[in-house]
Amino acid sequence: MNNYNNSDIINIGTGEDLSIEELAEIIREIVDFKGKIKWDSSKPDGTPRKLLDVNKLHKLGWKHKINLEKGITNIYQWYKENVKI
């Protein structure tokens, strides 16, 4: 990947799908949010799926090393340590 110079678009991701609700629950656990998440089903819910096709990336030999939960945990930890509110 360091020497990739093609003009093709490459999607970067895990190739795994999850819902906004699942993502919200992951974030809730990581930040230890004790409140309630409220969903307004009267509002548009956007595109049903946002899963990227990572086949080109995998054929080039690249695969993610950190899953989404670990990545969010890492960036949240960094934020707490480096951003003063």
C-alpha positions as CSV (number, residue, x, y, z in Angstrom):
1,M,0.0,0.0,0.0
2,N,2.9,2.4,0.6
3,N,3.6,2.4,-3.2
4,Y,0.0,2.3,-4.4
5,N,-0.2,4.9,-7.3
6,N,-3.3,3.8,-9.2
7,S,-6.2,6.3,-9.6
8,D,-8.8,3.7,-8.6
9,I,-10.9,4.5,-5.6
10,I,-10.2,2.2,-2.7
11,N,-12.6,1.9,0.2
12,I,-11.0,1.5,3.6
13,G,-12.9,-0.3,6.3
14,T,-13.6,-3.6,7.9
15,G,-16.1,-4.9,5.5
16,E,-18.5,-5.5,8.4
17,D,-21.9,-4.0,8.7
18,L,-23.7,-2.6,11.8
19,S,-26.7,-0.4,12.4
20,I,-26.7,3.1,13.8
21,E,-28.3,1.6,16.9
22,E,-25.5,-0.9,17.3
23,L,-22.9,1.9,16.9
24,A,-24.7,4.0,19.5
25,E,-24.6,1.1,21.9
26,I,-20.9,0.6,21.4
27,I,-20.2,4.3,22.0
28,R,-22.5,4.3,25.1
29,E,-20.5,1.5,26.6
30,I,-17.1,3.0,25.8
31,V,-17.9,6.4,27.2
32,D,-19.9,4.9,30.1
33,F,-23.0,6.9,29.3
34,K,-25.7,6.1,31.8
35,G,-28.5,8.0,30.1
36,K,-31.2,6.9,27.7
37,I,-30.7,7.0,24.0
38,K,-33.9,8.3,22.4
39,W,-34.9,7.4,18.8
40,D,-37.3,9.5,16.8
41,S,-38.8,7.1,14.3
42,S,-40.8,10.0,12.7
43,K,-37.6,11.3,11.1
44,P,-36.0,9.9,8.0
45,D,-33.4,7.2,8.8
46,G,-31.1,7.7,5.8
47,T,-29.6,5.0,3.7
48,P,-30.4,1.6,5.1
49,R,-26.9,0.2,4.5
50,K,-23.6,2.0,4.4
51,L,-21.3,-1.0,4.0
52,L,-18.2,-0.3,2.0
53,D,-16.9,-3.0,-0.4
54,V,-13.3,-3.6,0.7
55,N,-12.5,-6.4,-1.8
56,K,-10.0,-4.3,-3.8
57,L,-8.2,-3.4,-0.6
58,H,-8.0,-7.0,0.5
59,K,-6.7,-8.1,-2.9
60,L,-3.9,-5.6,-2.4
61,G,-3.0,-7.4,0.8
62,W,-4.3,-4.9,3.3
63,K,-6.7,-5.9,6.1
64,H,-7.7,-3.9,9.2
65,K,-5.8,-4.7,12.4
66,I,-8.1,-2.8,14.8
67,N,-11.8,-3.5,15.1
68,L,-14.3,-0.6,15.4
69,E,-14.8,-1.0,19.1
70,K,-11.1,-0.9,19.8
71,G,-10.6,2.0,17.5
72,I,-13.3,4.1,19.2
73,T,-11.9,3.1,22.6
74,N,-8.4,4.3,21.5
75,I,-9.5,7.6,20.1
76,Y,-11.8,8.3,23.2
77,Q,-8.8,7.6,25.5
78,W,-6.6,9.9,23.4
79,Y,-9.3,12.6,23.5
80,K,-9.6,12.4,27.3
81,E,-5.8,12.6,27.7
82,N,-5.2,15.4,25.2
83,V,-8.2,17.7,24.9
84,K,-8.9,20.1,27.7
85,I,-12.5,21.2,28.0
